[in-house]
C-alpha cells in the first residue's frame, strides 16, 4: 500500500535530486536479472505493451479503511450535533451554554475528519478503474494516463527513469520505478509517472524494470515467455473474484503471508468492488489508437482472451 503520487502529489518544477541521479535506470544498459511482470500486463503485441499503474494493485484498501473510519466519524458527528443543537440551542435555557460548549469541539473535529476521509475516498473512487501506461515500441513513445483522466505522450528516449523513494508505510521503506519528463534544460522535472510495482527490495524493482526495458529495447520475444497471464480490464471492469485475487498477488510468492493477510484481503475486496463500480474505464484518445493498430496475424498479440482457465494457478 504505497500512495505517493496519489494522496501526496509528486513534486514537479524542481531539479533532479542527487539520489535520483544515483538511482538512474539506463534504458541502454541490460541488468543481469530475470524479467518479472508482477501481474501488471494488460496486453502485448509487436507494436506496444500496455501495463497498469502503481495504484491498481492495492486499489480498494484505501477505500475500505477510510470508509470504515468515515462511518465511525459520521456517528460522532450525529452525537455531537445532537448535543450542540438539540441539547444546546434548543434545550433547557439553564444548560444551553454548557451543552453548546460541550458539543462544539467534538462536532468541529468530527466534521473536519469526515471531510478529510471523504477526500481520501475520492482518491480511488469516482475516477478511473486504472491508469494504463502504453509503451509503443515502433515509434519509441510512452503514452500515460494522468490521475485527472488526461493523457500525455513522451518519447521513450527522453524519459529519465529512476528508482523513487515512497512513503514509509508501516515503517517499511518502499521504492518504485519512476519516469521523469524533463524540461528542455534536461534537469527540471515537469511530469512524473510510475510503473506498477512498489516494493521494498531493489532486486524486485530491477526485475520489473528489465521487463519493460527489454520490451522496448529487445522486442516482445524477450518478455513473452515471462508474461504468464493478462489482466482482464482493458475494456471491462474486473469481477469481485478477480479483484480479490489481484489483491493477494501484491505478495507474490509469499504463500504464508497471503494466508495471514487473507481476512484483510477479503475486507479490502469490498472497498475494491465499490471503487471499481464507481470508476470509468479508461479509453485511449483516437489518435493514439490509430497509431497503435495491431497487424493481423501478429504472433505476439496477447490479451486476457489468451489466459488459461485456471488463472489463479499462473498469475
Protein Blocks (a to p, Z undefined) as FASTA:
>chain_A
ZZehjlmccdehiacdfklmmmpccfkbccdbdddeklpafbdcfkbccdddfklmmgoj
lmmmmmmmmmmmmmmmmmmmmmmmmmmmmmcfklmmmmmmmmmmmmmmmmmmmmmmmmmm
mmmgopafbdcddddfklopacdddfkopacdddfklpccdddddddehhiacddddddd
ddfkomaccbdcddfbdcfbfklmmmmmmmmmmmmmnojklmmmmmmbdcdfklpccdfk
lmmmmmmmmmghilmlmmmmmmmmmmmmmmmmmmmmmpccddddfklmmmmcccehiakl
ccfklpcfklmlmZZ
